[in-house]
Protein backbone atom coordinates (compact mmCIF):
# COMPACT_ATOMS: atom_id res chain seq x y z
CA UNK A 1 0.00 0.00 0.00
CA UNK A 2 1.15 3.53 -0.80
CA UNK A 3 2.02 5.61 2.26
CA UNK A 4 -0.70 7.99 3.40
CA UNK A 5 1.74 10.57 4.76
CA UNK A 6 5.15 12.03 4.05
CA UNK A 7 7.47 13.50 6.64
CA UNK A 8 8.59 17.12 6.33
CA UNK A 9 10.88 19.12 8.58
CA UNK A 10 10.93 22.70 9.88
CA UNK A 11 12.68 24.48 12.75
CA UNK A 12 10.22 22.95 15.25
CA UNK A 13 10.99 19.39 14.08
CA UNK A 14 9.55 16.63 11.91
CA UNK A 15 5.87 16.54 11.00
CA UNK A 16 3.69 14.14 9.03
CA UNK A 17 1.89 15.69 6.08
CA UNK A 18 -0.84 13.96 4.04
CA UNK A 19 0.91 12.30 1.11
CA UNK A 20 -1.53 13.72 -1.44
CA UNK A 21 -1.39 17.28 -0.08
CA UNK A 22 0.24 20.06 -2.05
CA UNK A 23 0.75 22.03 1.15
CA UNK A 24 3.49 21.13 3.61
CA UNK A 25 4.71 21.26 7.18
CA UNK A 26 4.28 24.99 7.74
CA UNK A 27 0.66 24.81 6.60
CA UNK A 28 -0.08 21.80 8.80
CA UNK A 29 1.21 23.61 11.86
CA UNK A 30 -0.84 26.69 10.98
CA UNK A 31 -4.00 24.60 10.69
CA UNK A 32 -3.32 23.20 14.15
CA UNK A 33 -2.52 26.59 15.65
CA UNK A 34 -5.27 28.76 14.18
CA UNK A 35 -8.72 27.20 14.38
CA UNK A 36 -10.41 30.57 14.74
CA UNK A 37 -13.09 31.43 12.20
CA UNK A 38 -14.17 28.01 11.00
CA UNK A 39 -13.24 29.08 7.46
CA UNK A 40 -10.14 28.88 5.30
CA UNK A 41 -8.57 31.18 2.76
CA UNK A 42 -10.09 28.88 0.11
CA UNK A 43 -13.25 30.90 0.72
CA UNK A 44 -11.45 34.03 -0.45
CA UNK A 45 -10.46 33.16 -4.03
CA UNK A 46 -9.37 36.73 -4.81
CA UNK A 47 -6.70 36.43 -2.14
CA UNK A 48 -5.47 33.09 -3.52
CA UNK A 49 -5.28 34.30 -7.12
CA UNK A 50 -3.54 37.48 -5.94
CA UNK A 51 -0.97 35.44 -4.01
CA UNK A 52 -0.34 33.39 -7.14
CA UNK A 53 0.07 36.57 -9.18
CA UNK A 54 2.63 37.95 -6.74
CA UNK A 55 4.59 34.69 -6.75
CA UNK A 56 4.47 34.54 -10.53
CA UNK A 57 5.72 38.13 -10.80
CA UNK A 58 8.53 37.31 -8.34
CA UNK A 59 9.56 34.24 -10.35
CA UNK A 60 9.68 36.27 -13.55
CA UNK A 61 11.75 39.02 -11.92
CA UNK A 62 14.18 36.54 -10.41
CA UNK A 63 14.48 34.79 -13.78
CA UNK A 64 15.19 38.11 -15.51
CA UNK A 65 17.89 38.84 -12.92
CA UNK A 66 19.49 35.45 -13.37
CA UNK A 67 18.71 34.44 -9.79
CA UNK A 68 16.34 31.60 -10.67
CA UNK A 69 17.13 28.88 -13.23
CA UNK A 70 14.84 29.16 -16.26
CA UNK A 71 13.33 25.68 -15.86
CA UNK A 72 12.46 26.26 -12.19
CA UNK A 73 11.11 29.72 -12.96
CA UNK A 74 8.95 28.25 -15.73
CA UNK A 75 7.61 25.51 -13.46
CA UNK A 76 6.77 28.01 -10.71
CA UNK A 77 5.13 30.29 -13.26
CA UNK A 78 3.08 27.38 -14.60
CA UNK A 79 1.91 26.44 -11.12
CA UNK A 80 0.92 30.05 -10.42
CA UNK A 81 -1.02 30.28 -13.67
CA UNK A 82 -2.98 27.17 -12.75
CA UNK A 83 -3.82 28.56 -9.32
CA UNK A 84 -4.76 31.87 -10.92
CA UNK A 85 -7.23 30.01 -13.12
CA UNK A 86 -8.90 28.41 -10.09
CA UNK A 87 -7.02 25.12 -9.67
CA UNK A 88 -5.82 23.82 -6.30
CA UNK A 89 -7.73 26.37 -4.25
CA UNK A 90 -8.85 23.56 -1.96
CA UNK A 91 -5.20 23.24 -0.91
CA UNK A 92 -5.29 26.65 0.75
CA UNK A 93 -6.42 25.44 4.14
CA UNK A 94 -5.15 27.91 6.72
CA UNK A 95 -7.54 30.08 8.69
CA UNK A 96 -7.64 33.67 7.37
CA UNK A 97 -7.26 35.02 10.91
CA UNK A 98 -3.84 34.01 12.15
CA UNK A 99 -0.86 35.19 14.16
CA UNK A 100 2.36 36.03 12.37
CA UNK A 101 1.29 38.92 10.13
CA UNK A 102 0.18 36.55 7.36
CA UNK A 103 3.17 34.20 7.41
CA UNK A 104 0.96 31.11 7.45
CA UNK A 105 -0.90 32.28 4.36
CA UNK A 106 2.35 33.05 2.57
CA UNK A 107 3.79 29.65 3.50
CA UNK A 108 0.62 27.88 2.38
CA UNK A 109 1.09 29.53 -1.02
CA UNK A 110 4.82 28.79 -1.15
CA UNK A 111 4.29 25.09 -0.41
CA UNK A 112 1.38 24.55 -2.83
CA UNK A 113 3.25 26.31 -5.62
CA UNK A 114 6.49 24.43 -4.93
CA UNK A 115 4.85 21.01 -4.93
CA UNK A 116 2.85 21.69 -8.07
CA UNK A 117 5.99 23.02 -9.76
CA UNK A 118 7.78 19.81 -8.76
CA UNK A 119 5.07 17.78 -10.46
CA UNK A 120 5.35 19.89 -13.59
CA UNK A 121 9.06 18.98 -13.72
CA UNK A 122 8.27 15.31 -13.10
CA UNK A 123 9.25 15.09 -9.43
CA UNK A 124 7.19 13.88 -6.48
CA UNK A 125 5.79 16.28 -3.92
CA UNK A 126 8.16 17.05 -1.10
CA UNK A 127 11.39 16.98 -3.19
CA UNK A 128 12.41 20.35 -1.83
CA UNK A 129 16.03 19.75 -2.79
CA UNK A 130 14.83 20.42 -6.35
CA UNK A 131 12.33 23.24 -5.77
CA UNK A 132 12.13 24.65 -2.27
CA UNK A 133 9.15 26.67 -0.99
CA UNK A 134 11.47 29.28 0.54
CA UNK A 135 14.70 29.18 -1.45
CA UNK A 136 12.93 29.26 -4.81
CA UNK A 137 9.23 30.22 -4.58
CA UNK A 138 9.87 32.85 -1.88
CA UNK A 139 13.19 34.01 -3.33
CA UNK A 140 13.85 37.71 -2.63
CA UNK A 141 10.60 38.01 -0.71
CA UNK A 142 9.20 38.27 2.80
CA UNK A 143 5.70 37.72 4.11
CA UNK A 144 5.86 41.40 4.97
CA UNK A 145 5.87 42.51 1.35
CA UNK A 146 4.13 39.53 -0.30
CA UNK A 147 1.10 39.33 1.97
CA UNK A 148 0.07 43.01 1.99
CA UNK A 149 0.59 43.25 -1.77
CA UNK A 150 -1.62 40.21 -2.35
CA UNK A 151 -4.24 41.55 0.05
CA UNK A 152 -4.27 44.88 -1.78
CA UNK A 153 -4.73 43.18 -5.14
CA UNK A 154 -7.49 40.98 -3.76
CA UNK A 155 -9.28 44.01 -2.36
CA UNK A 156 -9.03 45.84 -5.68
CA UNK A 157 -10.52 42.86 -7.53
CA UNK A 158 -13.40 42.74 -5.08
CA UNK A 159 -13.78 46.52 -5.26
CA UNK A 160 -14.24 46.33 -9.02
CA UNK A 161 -17.12 43.90 -8.60
CA UNK A 162 -18.73 45.96 -5.85
CA UNK A 163 -18.51 48.98 -8.13
CA UNK A 164 -20.33 47.07 -10.87
CA UNK A 165 -23.04 46.01 -8.41
CA UNK A 166 -23.46 49.56 -7.19
CA UNK A 167 -23.77 50.66 -10.80
CA UNK A 168 -26.55 48.14 -11.43
CA UNK A 169 -28.35 49.32 -8.30
CA UNK A 170 -28.04 52.96 -9.36
CA UNK A 171 -29.50 52.00 -12.75
CA UNK A 172 -32.45 50.30 -11.03
CA UNK A 173 -33.15 53.41 -8.96
CA UNK A 174 -32.80 55.64 -12.03
CA UNK A 175 -35.37 53.56 -13.90
CA UNK A 176 -37.79 53.98 -11.01
CA UNK A 177 -37.05 57.71 -10.87
CA UNK A 178 -38.09 58.00 -14.50
CA UNK A 179 -41.24 55.96 -13.88
CA UNK A 180 -42.18 58.14 -10.88
CA UNK A 181 -41.20 61.50 -12.40
CA UNK A 182 -44.79 62.78 -12.41
CA UNK A 183 -45.83 61.42 -9.00
CA UNK A 184 -46.31 64.34 -6.59
CA UNK A 185 -45.79 63.67 -2.89
CA UNK A 186 -44.95 65.47 0.32
CA UNK A 187 -41.32 65.75 1.27
CA UNK A 188 -40.58 65.46 4.96
CA UNK A 189 -38.03 66.82 7.39
CA UNK A 190 -37.82 65.33 10.89
CA UNK A 191 -40.76 63.08 9.85
CA UNK A 192 -43.00 66.15 9.59
CA UNK A 193 -44.62 67.51 6.43
CA UNK A 194 -42.19 69.83 4.65
CA UNK A 195 -42.81 70.83 1.03
CA UNK A 196 -43.91 68.91 -2.07
CA UNK A 197 -41.55 66.99 -4.32
CA UNK A 198 -41.90 64.13 -6.75
CA UNK A 199 -41.33 60.49 -5.98
CA UNK A 200 -39.01 60.57 -8.99
CA UNK A 201 -36.85 63.17 -7.30
CA UNK A 202 -36.69 60.99 -4.20
CA UNK A 203 -35.52 57.95 -6.17
CA UNK A 204 -33.09 60.05 -8.21
CA UNK A 205 -31.41 60.98 -4.95
CA UNK A 206 -30.74 57.33 -4.16
CA UNK A 207 -29.13 56.81 -7.56
CA UNK A 208 -26.96 59.93 -7.18
CA UNK A 209 -25.76 58.86 -3.72
CA UNK A 210 -24.77 55.46 -5.04
CA UNK A 211 -22.86 56.93 -7.99
CA UNK A 212 -20.97 59.24 -5.63
CA UNK A 213 -19.86 56.21 -3.64
CA UNK A 214 -18.69 54.44 -6.79
CA UNK A 215 -16.26 57.30 -7.37
CA UNK A 216 -14.99 57.02 -3.81
CA UNK A 217 -14.33 53.31 -4.41
CA UNK A 218 -12.18 54.15 -7.42
CA UNK A 219 -10.14 56.54 -5.28
CA UNK A 220 -9.65 53.86 -2.63
CA UNK A 221 -8.56 51.35 -5.28
CA UNK A 222 -5.89 53.72 -6.56
CA UNK A 223 -4.32 53.96 -3.09
CA UNK A 224 -4.26 50.18 -2.80
CA UNK A 225 -2.23 49.79 -5.98
CA UNK A 226 0.86 51.23 -4.29
CA UNK A 227 2.96 48.20 -3.32
CA UNK A 228 5.89 47.55 -0.99
CA UNK A 229 6.87 44.46 -2.99
CA UNK A 230 10.65 44.29 -2.87
CA UNK A 231 10.91 45.89 0.55
CA UNK A 232 11.29 42.39 2.09
CA UNK A 233 11.32 42.28 5.90
CA UNK A 234 10.90 45.89 7.03
CA UNK A 235 11.27 47.90 3.85
CA UNK A 236 15.06 48.06 3.65
CA UNK A 237 15.09 45.44 0.84
CA UNK A 238 17.53 43.21 2.68
CA UNK A 239 18.44 40.10 0.63
CA UNK A 240 16.82 41.72 -2.39
CA UNK A 241 18.39 42.60 -5.74
CA UNK A 242 18.50 46.36 -6.42
CA UNK A 243 16.36 45.97 -9.56
CA UNK A 244 13.98 43.36 -8.15
CA UNK A 245 11.28 45.72 -6.84
CA UNK A 246 10.89 47.58 -10.12
CA UNK A 247 10.85 44.37 -12.18
CA UNK A 248 8.47 42.53 -9.84
CA UNK A 249 5.96 45.39 -9.85
CA UNK A 250 6.13 45.66 -13.63
CA UNK A 251 5.44 41.94 -14.00
CA UNK A 252 2.68 42.09 -11.40
CA UNK A 253 0.96 44.89 -13.27
CA UNK A 254 1.13 42.84 -16.45
CA UNK A 255 -0.23 39.69 -14.76
CA UNK A 256 -3.00 41.40 -12.80
CA UNK A 257 -4.05 44.01 -15.32
CA UNK A 258 -3.90 46.63 -12.57
CA UNK A 259 -1.54 49.62 -12.44
CA UNK A 260 0.56 48.30 -9.56
CA UNK A 261 3.43 50.66 -8.73
CA UNK A 262 6.27 50.63 -6.19
CA UNK A 263 5.71 52.67 -3.04
CA UNK A 264 7.77 55.82 -2.66
CA UNK A 265 9.19 54.65 0.67
CA UNK A 266 9.20 50.93 1.38
CA UNK A 267 9.81 51.31 5.12
CA UNK A 268 6.76 53.56 5.44
CA UNK A 269 4.67 51.35 3.16
CA UNK A 270 5.50 48.19 5.12
CA UNK A 271 4.13 49.53 8.40
CA UNK A 272 1.40 51.88 7.15
CA UNK A 273 -2.15 50.54 6.96
CA UNK A 274 -3.66 53.87 5.94
CA UNK A 275 -4.96 52.59 2.61
CA UNK A 276 -6.88 49.85 4.42
CA UNK A 277 -8.37 52.38 6.82
CA UNK A 278 -9.31 54.59 3.88
CA UNK A 279 -11.04 51.72 2.11
CA UNK A 280 -12.82 50.67 5.27
CA UNK A 281 -14.12 54.21 5.71
CA UNK A 282 -15.45 54.23 2.15
CA UNK A 283 -17.17 50.88 2.70
CA UNK A 284 -18.71 52.25 5.88
CA UNK A 285 -19.91 55.25 3.89
CA UNK A 286 -21.51 52.94 1.32
CA UNK A 287 -23.11 50.90 4.10
CA UNK A 288 -24.48 53.92 5.93
CA UNK A 289 -26.10 55.35 2.83
CA UNK A 290 -27.49 52.02 1.68
CA UNK A 291 -28.96 51.49 5.12
CA UNK A 292 -30.49 54.98 5.15
CA UNK A 293 -32.01 54.30 1.73
CA UNK A 294 -33.49 51.03 2.97
CA UNK A 295 -34.84 52.79 6.05
CA UNK A 296 -36.65 55.15 3.68
CA UNK A 297 -38.05 52.28 1.62
CA UNK A 298 -39.34 50.55 4.74
CA UNK A 299 -40.87 53.77 6.06
CA UNK A 300 -42.51 54.77 2.78
CA UNK A 301 -43.94 51.27 2.36
CA UNK A 302 -45.17 51.01 5.96
CA UNK A 303 -48.76 49.91 6.32
CA UNK A 304 -50.48 48.85 4.21
CA UNK A 305 -53.33 50.70 5.97
CA UNK A 306 -51.87 52.06 9.20
CA UNK A 307 -48.57 53.44 7.90
CA UNK A 308 -47.39 55.91 5.27
CA UNK A 309 -48.38 53.58 2.47
CA UNK A 310 -46.74 55.71 -0.22
CA UNK A 311 -45.09 52.86 -2.10
CA UNK A 312 -45.44 49.10 -2.28
CA UNK A 313 -42.44 46.81 -2.12
CA UNK A 314 -42.69 43.58 -4.11
CA UNK A 315 -43.97 40.72 -1.91
CA UNK A 316 -41.20 38.11 -2.00
CA UNK A 317 -42.28 35.84 0.86
CA UNK A 318 -44.90 35.45 3.56
CA UNK A 319 -44.13 37.71 6.48
CA UNK A 320 -45.43 35.98 9.55
CA UNK A 321 -45.98 32.55 11.04
CA UNK A 322 -48.92 33.84 13.08
CA UNK A 323 -50.40 36.83 11.21
CA UNK A 324 -52.01 35.71 7.93
CA UNK A 325 -51.56 38.02 4.98
CA UNK A 326 -48.65 39.96 6.49
CA UNK A 327 -45.80 40.84 4.15
CA UNK A 328 -42.58 42.29 5.52
CA UNK A 329 -39.87 44.46 3.86
CA UNK A 330 -37.38 41.62 4.07
CA UNK A 331 -35.02 42.76 1.30
CA UNK A 332 -34.37 46.21 2.80
CA UNK A 333 -34.06 44.51 6.20
CA UNK A 334 -31.30 42.19 5.05
CA UNK A 335 -29.43 45.10 3.47
CA UNK A 336 -29.70 46.96 6.78
CA UNK A 337 -28.10 44.02 8.54
CA UNK A 338 -25.22 43.85 6.08
CA UNK A 339 -24.68 47.55 6.69
CA UNK A 340 -24.50 46.99 10.44
CA UNK A 341 -21.87 44.28 9.88
CA UNK A 342 -19.77 46.51 7.62
CA UNK A 343 -19.89 49.35 10.15
CA UNK A 344 -18.70 46.92 12.83
CA UNK A 345 -15.93 45.63 10.56
CA UNK A 346 -14.76 49.21 10.14
CA UNK A 347 -14.10 49.41 13.85
CA UNK A 348 -12.12 46.16 13.69
CA UNK A 349 -9.99 47.54 10.84
CA UNK A 350 -9.48 50.80 12.71
CA UNK A 351 -8.29 49.09 15.89
CA UNK A 352 -6.07 46.63 14.02
CA UNK A 353 -4.43 49.42 12.00
CA UNK A 354 -3.86 51.50 15.14
CA UNK A 355 -2.29 48.53 16.96
CA UNK A 356 0.67 48.24 14.58
CA UNK A 357 4.05 48.61 16.25
CA UNK A 358 7.29 50.00 14.88
CA UNK A 359 8.19 48.57 11.45
CA UNK A 360 5.28 46.15 10.93
CA UNK A 361 1.59 45.72 11.57
CA UNK A 362 1.07 42.13 12.71
CA UNK A 363 -2.70 42.41 12.50
CA UNK A 364 -3.18 42.66 8.74
CA UNK A 365 -4.85 39.20 8.61
CA UNK A 366 -7.91 40.43 10.53
CA UNK A 367 -7.88 43.61 8.43
CA UNK A 368 -7.96 41.52 5.25
CA UNK A 369 -10.62 39.19 6.65
CA UNK A 370 -12.85 42.09 7.68
CA UNK A 371 -12.49 44.03 4.43
CA UNK A 372 -12.96 41.03 2.13
CA UNK A 373 -16.12 40.02 3.99
CA UNK A 374 -17.44 43.57 3.91
CA UNK A 375 -16.86 43.79 0.17
CA UNK A 376 -18.45 40.41 -0.56
CA UNK A 377 -21.49 41.03 1.63
CA UNK A 378 -22.04 44.57 0.36
CA UNK A 379 -21.90 43.30 -3.21
CA UNK A 380 -24.44 40.58 -2.46
CA UNK A 381 -26.68 43.08 -0.67
CA UNK A 382 -26.58 45.48 -3.64
CA UNK A 383 -27.35 42.66 -6.07
CA UNK A 384 -30.26 41.49 -3.92
CA UNK A 385 -31.71 44.99 -3.61
CA UNK A 386 -31.27 45.65 -7.35
CA UNK A 387 -32.94 42.42 -8.47
CA UNK A 388 -35.37 41.42 -5.72
CA UNK A 389 -36.75 44.77 -4.61
CA UNK A 390 -36.27 48.01 -6.53
CA UNK A 391 -37.64 46.95 -9.96
CA UNK A 392 -40.90 45.76 -8.37
CA UNK A 393 -41.64 48.91 -6.37
CA UNK A 394 -44.96 50.58 -7.22
CA UNK A 395 -46.40 53.94 -6.18
CA UNK A 396 -49.76 54.58 -4.54
CA UNK A 397 -50.39 57.57 -6.78
CA UNK A 398 -53.86 58.60 -5.60
CA UNK A 399 -52.90 58.38 -1.96
CA UNK A 400 -49.80 60.50 -2.56
CA UNK A 401 -51.84 63.09 -4.45
CA UNK A 402 -54.36 63.32 -1.63
CA UNK A 403 -51.71 63.72 1.06
CA UNK A 404 -50.16 66.65 -0.82
CA UNK A 405 -53.43 68.51 -1.15
CA UNK A 406 -54.40 67.84 2.46
CA UNK A 407 -51.03 68.88 3.84
CA UNK A 408 -50.35 72.23 5.45
CA UNK A 409 -46.95 71.97 3.81
CA UNK A 410 -48.49 73.69 0.77
CA UNK A 411 -48.58 76.94 2.71
CA UNK A 412 -44.79 77.25 2.35
CA UNK A 413 -45.29 77.84 -1.38
CA UNK A 414 -47.63 80.74 -0.57
CA UNK A 415 -45.32 82.47 1.93
CA UNK A 416 -43.38 84.52 -0.68
CA UNK A 417 -46.70 85.87 -1.99
CA UNK A 418 -48.77 86.50 1.15
CA UNK A 419 -46.07 86.73 3.84
CA UNK A 420 -44.99 84.47 6.68
CA UNK A 421 -47.58 85.68 9.20
CA UNK A 422 -50.58 85.16 6.92
CA UNK A 423 -49.20 81.78 5.91
CA UNK A 424 -48.90 80.75 9.57
CA UNK A 425 -52.53 81.72 10.16
CA UNK A 426 -53.60 79.63 7.17
CA UNK A 427 -51.66 76.64 8.47
CA UNK A 428 -53.31 76.88 11.89
CA UNK A 429 -56.74 77.16 10.33
CA UNK A 430 -56.10 74.14 8.11
CA UNK A 431 -55.01 72.03 11.06
CA UNK A 432 -57.97 73.12 13.18
CA UNK A 433 -60.64 72.66 10.53
CA UNK A 434 -59.28 69.93 8.29
CA UNK A 435 -59.91 72.16 5.27
CA UNK A 436 -57.41 72.63 2.44
CA UNK A 437 -54.92 75.47 2.15
CA UNK A 438 -56.15 76.46 -1.30
CA UNK A 439 -59.75 76.65 -0.15
CA UNK A 440 -58.90 78.77 2.90
CA UNK A 441 -56.63 81.13 0.95
CA UNK A 442 -59.34 81.74 -1.65
CA UNK A 443 -61.97 82.30 1.01
CA UNK A 444 -59.77 84.83 2.79
CA UNK A 445 -59.12 86.69 -0.46
CA UNK A 446 -55.38 86.35 -0.07
CA UNK A 447 -54.85 85.25 -3.68
CA UNK A 448 -57.02 84.74 -6.73
CA UNK A 449 -57.94 81.29 -7.95
CA UNK A 450 -55.72 81.82 -11.00
CA UNK A 451 -52.76 82.79 -8.86
CA UNK A 452 -53.25 79.79 -6.58
CA UNK A 453 -53.54 77.44 -9.55
CA UNK A 454 -50.22 78.73 -10.88
CA UNK A 455 -48.39 78.67 -7.56
CA UNK A 456 -49.65 75.20 -6.68
CA UNK A 457 -48.96 73.72 -10.09
CA UNK A 458 -46.89 70.53 -9.52
CA UNK A 459 -43.89 71.63 -11.57
CA UNK A 460 -43.77 74.89 -9.61
CA UNK A 461 -44.09 73.13 -6.27
CA UNK A 462 -41.22 70.79 -7.01
CA UNK A 463 -38.78 73.34 -8.41
CA UNK A 464 -38.81 71.96 -11.92
CA UNK A 465 -39.73 75.36 -13.48
CA UNK A 466 -39.34 78.92 -12.19
CA UNK A 467 -42.43 80.78 -11.01
CA UNK A 468 -43.69 83.61 -13.25
CA UNK A 469 -42.49 87.00 -12.07
CA UNK A 470 -46.07 88.41 -12.19
CA UNK A 471 -46.97 86.52 -9.02
CA UNK A 472 -46.52 89.15 -6.35
CA UNK A 473 -47.95 89.69 -2.91
CA UNK A 474 -51.37 91.44 -3.06
C-alpha positions, 0 to 999 in steps of 0.5 A, a space after each residue: 500500500 502507498 504511504 498515506 503521509 510524508 514527513 517534512 521538517 521545519 525548525 520545530 521538528 519533523 511533521 507528518 503531512 498527508 501524502 496527497 497534499 500540495 501544502 506542507 509542514 508549515 501549513 499543517 502547523 498553521 492549521 493546528 494553531 489557528 482554528 479561529 473562524 471556521 473558514 479557510 482562505 479557500 473561501 477568499 479566491 481573490 486572495 489566492 489568485 492574488 498570491 499566485 500573481 505575486 509569486 508569478 511576478 517574483 519568479 519572472 523578476 528573479 528569472 530576468 535577474 538570473 537568480 532563478 534557473 529558467 526551468 524552475 522559474 517556468 515551473 513556478 510560473 506554470 503552477 501560479 497560472 494554474 492557481 490563478 485560473 482556479 485550480 488547487 484552491 482547496 489546498 489553501 487550508 489555513 484560517 484567514 485570521 492568524 498570528 504572524 502577520 500573514 506568514 501562514 498564508 504566505 507559506 501555504 502559497 509557497 508550499 502549494 506552488 512548490 509542490 505543483 511546480 515539482 510535479 510539472 518537472 516530473 518530481 514527487 511532492 516534497 522533493 524540496 532539494 529540487 524546488 524549495 518553498 522558501 529558497 525558490 518560490 519565496 526568493 527575494 521576498 518576505 511575508 511582509 511585502 508579499 502578503 500586503 501586496 496580495 491583500 491589496 490586489 485581492 481588495 481591488 478585484 473585489 472593489 471592481 465587482 462591488 462597483 459594478 453592483 453599485 452601478 446596477 443598483 443605481 440603474 435600477 433606482 434611475 429607472 424607477 425615478 423616470 417611472 415616478 417622475 410625475 408622482 407628486 408627494 410630500 417631502 418630509 423633514 424630521 418626519 413632519 410635512 415639509 414641502 412637495 416633491 416628486 417620488 421621482 426626485 426621491 428615487 433620483 437621490 438614491 441613484 446619485 448617492 450610489 454613484 458618488 460612492 462608486 467614485 470614492 471606491 475608485 479613489 480607494 482602489 488607486 491607493 491600494 495599488 501602491 505596493 511595498 513588494 521588494 521591501 522584504 522584511 521591514 522595507 530596507 530590501 535586505 536580501 533583495 536585488 537592487 532591480 527586483 522591486 521595479 521588475 516585480 511590480 512591472 510583471 505584477 501589473 502585467 499579470 494582474 491588469 492593474 496599475 501596480 506601482 512601487 511605493 515611494 518609501 518601502 519602510 513607510 509602506 511596510 508599516 502603514 495601513 492607511 490605505 486599508 483604513 481609507 477603504 474601510 471608511 469608504 465601505 462604511 460610507 456605502 453601508 451607511 447610505 445604503 442602510 439609510 435608503 433602505 430605512 426610507 423604503 421601509 418607512 414609505 412602504 409602511 402599512 399597508 393601511 396604518 402606515 405611510 403607504 406611499 409605495 409598495 415593495 414587491 412581496 417576495 415571501 410570507 411575512 409571519 408565522 402567526 399573522 395571515 396576509 402579512 408581508 414584511 420588507 425583508 429585502 431592505 431589512 437584510 441590506 440593513 443588517 449587512 450595513 451593520 456588519 460593515 460598520 462593525 468591521 470598520 471598527 475592527 480595521 481601525 483598531 487593528 491598524 492602530 495597533 501596529 508597532 514600529 516597522 510592521 503591523 502584525 494584524 493585517 490578517 484580521 484587516 484583510 478578513 474584515 475588508 474582504 467580507 465587507 466587500 463580498 457582503 455589500 456586493 451581495 446586498 446590492 445585487 439582492 436589492 437591485 434584483 429582488 426589490 427596486 424593480 418591483 416597487 410601485 407607487 400609490 399615486 392617488 394616496 400621494 396626491 391626496 396627502 399633498 393637497 391635504 397637507 399644510 406643507 403647501 402653505 410654504 409655497 404661498 409664503 413669498 406671496 402672502 407673507 410668513 404671518 398670513 401663511 402661519 394663520 392659514 396653516 393653523 386654520 387648516 389644522 384646526 378645521 381639516 380644510 385645504 390650504 387652497 380653499 382657505 386662501 381663496 376664502 380669505 381673499 389672499 390670492 385669486 384662484 388663478 394665482 393659486 392654480 399657478 403657484 400650486 402647479 406641480 412643476 412649480 411646487 417641485 422646483 422643476 420650473 421657475 415661477 412667473 415673475 407676475 406673481 406678487 404679494 397682493 
